[in-house]
Amino acid sequence: MRILDKYIIKEMLGTFIFGIFAFSSVFIGSSTLFRIAQYVTNYGASIQAVIKLFIYSLPSIVVLTFPMSMLLATLLSFGRLSASSEITAMKSGGISFYRIAMPVFIIALVVSVFAILFNEHVVPRANEGYSYVVNFEIKGNTAPKSQDHVVLKEIKEGQINRLTYARRYDAQTMAMYGVSIQEFENDTLVRVQNAEKADWSNDHWTMHNGILYDLSAEGNVQRTLKFSQQILPISQSPNEIIRSQKKPDEMTMRELRHQIKAMQMQSVDTNELEVELYKRITIPFATFIFALIGTPLGLQPNRTSSSIGFGISIIIIFVYYTIMTISSTLAQGGSVNPLVAAWMPNTIGLIVGISLMRKAAK
């Protein structure tokens, strides 16, 4: 069986790698190169900046191609094995279809886990680097701009010590409005300070018209103190604060959780961020779902042509991402729970895959 497992894995991996390059080329040619060309035309981007943009754009593209490539690999590989009657020969030897497909599912699960880690540790940093090159090296946006939902995190030894949130930063007045500071000890909230605004002057931030709450370990308020003015315990200038802000696709899952927590405590809608958080798991996990669908579909009649397999892959991918887009839109509008919306495409795919597997095993 080890020889058979190696044979099936070898048959599939070549097509999987080809799929990564093929689908990545489509994404790069249809969007990435067009955006880079616009930066060259409109801003005169240098060769060094263009090369950086191209490299930084690759991780977010590659991670999207893992599920697509796995679907194509399983369709084409099992289609060829079925067309040459090798699957029939394996079944004649007493090997069940579930056992034949087992190495594929193991590889798909390994790729899914790798994609989740890649999506957590590589993609956000690459996206952050891409934004930095665009904003500061190409566009030259050195002055801070007005921005909503400013979040500052002070983390020490892997634990968050202070979380500062401002509902809005106004660049003209150099002031933050709707300021809230949460202080933690051993991941337990011990103090909260709220202020109407904080302005920047004499190299420090000053909060105005606020209130301080000291909390017990159980979360009960032990002391309340009002103040008219108080120094905000952060040292970053407006420019440093704005440059430290990240878009959702530039954050790790842990940073997204901190952002969501800070915004929820201010009763701010976090549906969009929650959908982004859950999709960090669901999109990579789609690699396993697509393997579950593609493996039995490869056994169907008329799978000898690779163009047919590629066409079926495109249709399934289109349906999957259509469902994902619709469910995400509904979640962002508050019609569907973000967790349910993020997992809806995978749940539907899992049901379809199990049904196809049961049918193929008969």
Rosetta blueprint (number, residue, H / E / L):
1 M L
2 R H
3 I H
4 L H
5 D H
6 K H
7 Y H
8 I H
9 I H
10 K H
11 E H
12 M H
13 L H
14 G H
15 T H
16 F H
17 I H
18 F H
19 G H
20 I H
21 F H
22 A H
23 F H
24 S H
25 S H
26 V H
27 F H
28 I H
29 G H
30 S H
31 S H
32 T H
33 L H
34 F H
35 R H
36 I H
37 A H
38 Q H
39 Y H
40 V H
41 T H
42 N H
43 Y H
44 G L
45 A L
46 S L
47 I H
48 Q H
49 A H
50 V H
51 I H
52 K H
53 L H
54 F H
55 I H
56 Y H
57 S H
58 L H
59 P H
60 S H
61 I H
62 V H
63 V H
64 L H
65 T H
66 F H
67 P H
68 M H
69 S H
70 M H
71 L H
72 L H
73 A H
74 T H
75 L H
76 L H
77 S H
78 F H
79 G H
80 R H
81 L H
82 S H
83 A H
84 S L
85 S L
86 E H
87 I H
88 T H
89 A H
90 M H
91 K H
92 S H
93 G L
94 G L
95 I L
96 S L
97 F H
98 Y H
99 R H
100 I H
101 A H
102 M H
103 P H
104 V H
105 F H
106 I H
107 I H
108 A H
109 L H
110 V H
111 V H
112 S H
113 V H
114 F H
115 A H
116 I H
117 L H
118 F H
119 N H
120 E H
121 H H
122 V L
123 V H
124 P H
125 R H
126 A H
127 N H
128 E H
129 G H
130 Y H
131 S H
132 Y H
133 V H
134 V H
135 N H
136 F H
137 E H
138 I H
139 K L
140 G L
141 N L
142 T L
143 A L
144 P L
145 K L
146 S L
147 Q E
148 D E
149 H E
150 V E
151 V E
152 L E
153 K E
154 E E
155 I E
156 K E
157 E L
158 G L
159 Q E
160 I E
161 N E
162 R E
163 L E
164 T E
165 Y E
166 A E
167 R E
168 R E
169 Y E
170 D E
171 A L
172 Q L
173 T L
174 M L
175 A E
176 M E
177 Y E
178 G E
179 V E
180 S E
181 I E
182 Q E
183 E E
184 F E
185 E E
186 N L
187 D L
188 T E
189 L E
190 V E
191 R E
192 V E
193 Q E
194 N E
195 A E
196 E E
197 K E
198 A E
199 D E
200 W E
201 S E
202 N L
203 D L
204 H E
205 W E
206 T E
207 M E
208 H E
209 N E
210 G E
211 I E
212 L E
213 Y E
214 D E
215 L E
216 S L
217 A L
218 E L
219 G L
220 N L
221 V E
222 Q E
223 R E
224 T E
225 L E
226 K E
227 F E
228 S E
229 Q E
230 Q E
231 I E
232 L L
233 P L
234 I L
235 S L
236 Q L
237 S L
238 P H
239 N H
240 E H
241 I H
242 I H
243 R H
244 S H
245 Q L
246 K L
247 K L
248 P H
249 D H
250 E H
251 M L
252 T L
253 M H
254 R H
255 E H
256 L H
257 R H
258 H H
259 Q H
260 I H
261 K H
262 A H
263 M H
264 Q H
265 M L
266 Q L
267 S L
268 V L
269 D L
270 T L
271 N H
272 E H
273 L H
274 E H
275 V H
276 E H
277 L H
278 Y H
279 K H
280 R H
281 I H
282 T H
283 I H
284 P H
285 F H
286 A H
287 T H
288 F H
289 I H
290 F H
291 A H
292 L H
293 I H
294 G H
295 T H
296 P H
297 L H
298 G L
299 L L
300 Q L
301 P L
302 N L
303 R L
304 T L
305 S L
306 S H
307 S H
308 I H
309 G H
310 F H
311 G H
312 I H
313 S H
314 I H
315 I H
316 I H
317 I H
318 F H
319 V H
320 Y H
321 Y H
322 T H
323 I H
324 M H
325 T H
326 I H
327 S H
328 S H
329 T H
330 L H
331 A H
332 Q H
333 G L
334 G L
335 S L
336 V L
337 N L
338 P H
339 L H
340 V H
341 A H
342 A H
343 W H
344 M H
345 P H
346 N H
347 T H
348 I H
349 G H
350 L H
351 I H
352 V H
353 G H
354 I H
355 S H
356 L H
357 M H
358 R H
359 K H
360 A H
361 A H
362 K L
